[in-house]
Amino acid sequence: MGLSSAVATVNGDAAVEDIAESESVDQSIRLSVNEKARTVLSVCTSGTLCTKSSNEDIEGAPFGSFVDYVLDDEGNPVILMNEMSMHTVNVNDDPDGFVTLFTQLGQGAKGQDVSRCSVTGKLEKIDEASPDMDQIRMRYSITHSYADQVMDSPRFSFYRMDPRKLYFVGGFGVLAKWVPVEEYKDAAPDILAKEASEIVARLNRDNVDDLLLTAENLLDSTNVEKIRVTAVDRLGIDIRVTKRGNRANQLVTNEYRIGFRIPVISVEDAKSEIIKIFQESWEKENGVDWGDGEEPGSTIPILKIAEDGLGL
């Protein structure tokens, strides 16, 4: 069973409630779903394009193709398409039909435990006289090394998607929500987006002991079986904790948001804030005080953002 979306204060009196219906979630330490969707589509440069098949034997059936893309300045996906490719044939045979581009974060991630986004809209060939054509060509050339060899061929053309619906999934059972198109376009990708996967991988590889101290001392989690960071952005980190439950062979999995004291503007700033989290965990573990005989109170904002329904 996956995690159910929930939010609660750690060591507080707030009741667990569904994120989608809550207006009390502390957004100062969490990206909005619009920013998350824009971040996924900005970081990813390839995905699965689903068109409606025009083959007479399976006419109308969904047809998936692997495609590369870039985003224009408004966040619209732009795809360089070969006129002979089946997805191009399908689009040209049904120019008014809807298509869907599915993409997900993939570096170091496995299975369904990744952020992903589906964009549904209509594809239209971009006229060579389009005012942003030079920018699109340059952006595509920088992002996809093979592009210079084919984009001047008459068999290849750029197609721009006009998004009508966006659906964002934050991970397995954590958050899933439709994203208003205009709010997506107005959002900016997270500043750590391109480095986030590497930071997460390094923390899970090199800082297991620090993460365990964090679970025990900041998240009040005992009998921890497994702990790992699942996401990092300019506002904080997400940590998933699996621990032994009250019943025999029961495992309970919860996910927490640990916010940074201040939004970061660089990778180095993020590392500094993460070190402060680990430092406070160590201080609480070792009973460090500041000369007044009392342990320092935590200044780190923490939210429970998902919990295993089997553990309730």
N, C-alpha and C positions, 0 to 999 in steps of 0.2 A: 504493500500500500504506500502511496506517495505521501508527501507532507501536505497538511492542510494549511492554507494561508491564514495566518493569525498575527496579532500584534499584542504585546503586553509589555509593561515595564518590568524589569528584573528587580526583585525585592520590593515590589510596590503593590498597590492595591488595584491597579487597573485590570479590568476583566479582559479575557481573551475574546477577540472579536474579529470578524472577517475584514481583511484589508480593503476589499472592494467597496464595503459599505461604511468604512470608518472615516470620519472626518478629523480624528484626533491624532492620526499618525504624524510623528515628528518629521516633517519633510526637510528640516534643516540638516539632517544627516543622511538623507536618502535621495537619490536621483528620482525625478518624476518618471513615470512610465513613458512619457513622450521622449525624454532625454535618453532613456534606455533603448528605445526602438531606434532612434536616430543614431545612437552609438553602434548598435549591432550592424545596421546597414552601412555605416561609414567604415567600420573596421573590416567587414567582409568585402571581398571583391569578386566572389563567385557564388553560385547557388544553383538551384533547380528551377528551371522555367517550365511551368505547366501550361500547355496550350490544349485546345480542343482538336482532336485528331480529325483529319479530313480523309483518311484512308477509308475506302468503301466498306471494308470488312469490320472496322471498329469505329465508324464515323460517330463523332460526338464524344468519344471516350477521352478521359484525361491522358495527355501525353507529356512525359517529363523528359527534359533535356538539361544537361549540364551546360551552364553559360557563365562567362565572365561579364563583369559590369563595372561601371563607375557611377558616382552620383554627380549630378549637376549642382549648381549653387543652391537650388531650391530643394535638394534632396530627392529629385526624381531619378530613378535608375536609368542608365543609358547602356544599351547592349549593342555590340558590333556583331551583325548577323550576316551569315553567308546565305545567298539566295537559294542555294541548293539544300540547305539544312532543313530537316523535317519540320522543326518548329517555325521556321520562316515560311515554309509552304502553308502550314496550318494558319498562321497569322494572316497571310495574304488571301487565303481562301475565305477567311471570316474576319475582315478588317474591323468590324464593329463588335467583335466578341471580346469577352474578358479573358485575361491571362493572369496567372499568379506566379510571383517570384518568391521562392522560399530560400532563406539563407540562415546560417547559424555560426556562432563562434566555435572554432574548432581546435585551436592550439592547446594541446595537452588535456583537452576535455574528452569525456567518454559518454556514449549512450545519450540518454535524454537529459542528463544533468548539465545542460548548456543553455545559454540564452539564444533565442531564435526569433525570427520575424517572418511573417507571410505578408506580401504586398500584392493586392489584387487591383488591377486597373486595365487600361487599354494601351496597346503599343501602336506607335505611329512613326513612320520613317521620317527622319530629320532631313529637312531640305539643306542642301549644301550651302545655301545663302543664309542659313540661320545665323544670327549675330553672335551666338556663343559656340559656333562650330570649331573655330580655332582653339578655343579653350578646351572643348571636349576632346579634340584630337590630341592635344598636348597631355591632358590628364590621362587619357587612355594609354598613350605611348609610355608615360612614366609608370603607370600601374601594371601594364601587361607588356612584357618585353617583345612578344611576337607581333604586336599590333603594327609596327612600322612596316612589316613585310607584307601586310595584307590590306591595310585600310585604304590604300589608293587603288585597289583592284575594283573594277566595275561590278564584281560579284559580291562585294561586301558593302553594307550600308549600316549606318547608325540608326537605331530605333530608341525612342524615348518612351518610358512608361508614364502615363498619367494616373497616379494612384487614386483609387476610390475608397479602398478599405485597407487598414493595416491591423494585423493581429500579432501581439507580442506575447511570448512565453518566456518567463525568467529562469526556468529550470524545471526539474521534475516535481510537479505539485506545489511550486512556490508561488507563482503569480502568472496569471494569464488574463489578458485584457485587450479589448478593441481600443485602438488609438485613433483619435480624431485626426484626419489628414492634415488640416491646417495647423493643429498644435504640433504635430510631428515636424512639419516644415519650419515652424518657428523655433523649434528646439535646436540646441547645439550639441554635438557629440562630446562625450566626456573627454577632458584634457589628458587623462591617463589611458585612453582607450587602446592605443596601439601597444603600450607596454604592459597592460594589465595582466595578460596571460602569463607573461614571463615572471612578473612579480608574484603571482599566485603560485606558480610552479616552484619558484625558489623558496617561498615561505613554507610550503608543504614538504619540501625536501630537506631544508636546512634548519628549520625552526620548530621541530616537533615538540621539544621540551618546553619552549616558550609558549607554544599554543596550548599545551596541557596545563601549564600554570595559569594561563588566561582563562581557560574553561573552569578550573577549580576555584580561582580567586575572584574573578570578575563576573563570571556567569553562574556561579554557585552550582556547578555541575560536578557530581561525584560519580565514582565507578565508571569513569570514561573508558570506552572501548576504542573509539576512533574519533579523531578531530581533524578537520582540515578547513582551509580557507577556500571559499567557492567564488568570491568576487572581490575586487578592489576598484575603487574609483576615487574621485577627488574629495568625496565627503566621508569615506570610511571603508570598512571591510565587512564582508559577510563570512560568518564561521558556522559550519555545520558540526554538531556534536552528537555522537551516538554513544549512549550509555546503557548500562544494565538497569532494567526496571525492577519493580517490586515482586513480580512473579518469576517463576523459574523459566530460564531461557528467553525471557522477554528483553527485547532491545527497544529503546526509545530514542528517536532522532528528533532533535530540535535545531532550528537555524536562528542565529542571532545577528543583529546589526550592531557593530561597534563603531561609533562615529568618531571622526577626528575632531579635535578641539576647534580647529579652524579649517576651512577648505584649503586644499593644497593646489599649487600651481605648477608643480614639477614632480618628476619621479623622486628626486632627492628629498623634497618636502614630504612626500608620502612615506619614504623610508624613515624619516625622522619621526613622524607621527606614529608609525607602527612601533618603532623602538620605545616611544613613550608609553604605549600600551603595555608592551612586554615589561618595561621597567616598573610600572605600577603593579603589575601582577607579581613580580618578584618581591617588591616591597611588602605587599600584603602577605605573601607567603612567609616572609621572614620577620614579620612584626615590626617593620621599620617605623619609627615615629620621628617627629620633628622637634623633640625636646620638651613637649608638654605632656608626655606620657600617654598620649592617645594616637591611635593610628590615623593617618591622614584620610579624609573622606575622598571618595572617587570623584573626579571631575570629568570622567569619560562617559558620554551618553551611550546608553545601551538599550536596544529593543529586541524582544523576541519577535521574529517575523514569520516563523512557520513552525509547526509542530506535528509530530506523528500522531494521528488519531488513535492508534493502538495503545499509545502511552497515556491517554487521558484517564 
